[in-house]
Amino acid sequence: MNEPTHRIGFVQFTPVLGALDFNIERLLDLVRLRVEPADLLVLPEMALTGYAFRDKEELGRITTAENTRKTLDTAARLSDLFGGAAIVVGYPEPAGDGAFYNSCMLVGPDGLLGNYRKTHLFGAEKDLFLPGDTGFAVFSVRDLTVGMMICFDWFFPESARTLALRGAEIIAHPTNLVMPYCQRAMFTRALENSVYTITANRCGTEMHQKELRFTGESVIYGPRGNILASAPKTEDHVAVIDIDIHRARNKNLNARNHIYDDRVPDLYDL
Ligand code: ACM
């Protein structure tokens, strides 16, 4: 690495389903011993509520305006603890009329900077959430450009590609992964877009018709597909690492290939 320019990280965390206040206390206990200044820290999908809601009634009991405020306040506290870092945290977002989005918020020291609603719903999520309508926007965090996508969005290369073509240098990726592919596949999302990716996953199990076993192994990739940090399969974990953002800004793979300029969109019309 040249001189490090920024610090990015993740918190791998295992919430108890529906126990928001308890989860917030445990999360703050987990990070308190590991705090260090950072620019961007990513938490899992549904980080403070758990994931496997039985039905919309159960989801609606936890998806209240008060709990959205508590999530925002918790992110602001994390931002303070991590030296003003921007925090990305997954949460269930009320959409009105008993409907919900699977969302993540981007929160800085002065409050909300952005929000993303998951586009590609996975499995039983289709019974609980509306497909996201925000599209793939990018946001400024200090002098960084950050994009967000949530869990199964990874399976659709267009998600990361759209963020990258819009200027994302870092893709924040909160997850609740149950399949074994993503942690390795993000190699390709990082490499093909020449971006940093932060996949913040959870551990533990929840019941939803059948047992869901979340797969941990949160991972940060660099723009050449190098693993810069990774977490264990089954334990909560905090990682913060140095990066050189110029590596993501350089889209020249070699002297003759620029990964964006060499695209041929006219042939990709399907
Ligand atoms: C997932 O999208 N939570 C697998």
Residues whose N, C-alpha, C, O or C-beta is under 5 A from the ligand:
A	BS01	ACM	F122 C151 F152 N176 L177 V178
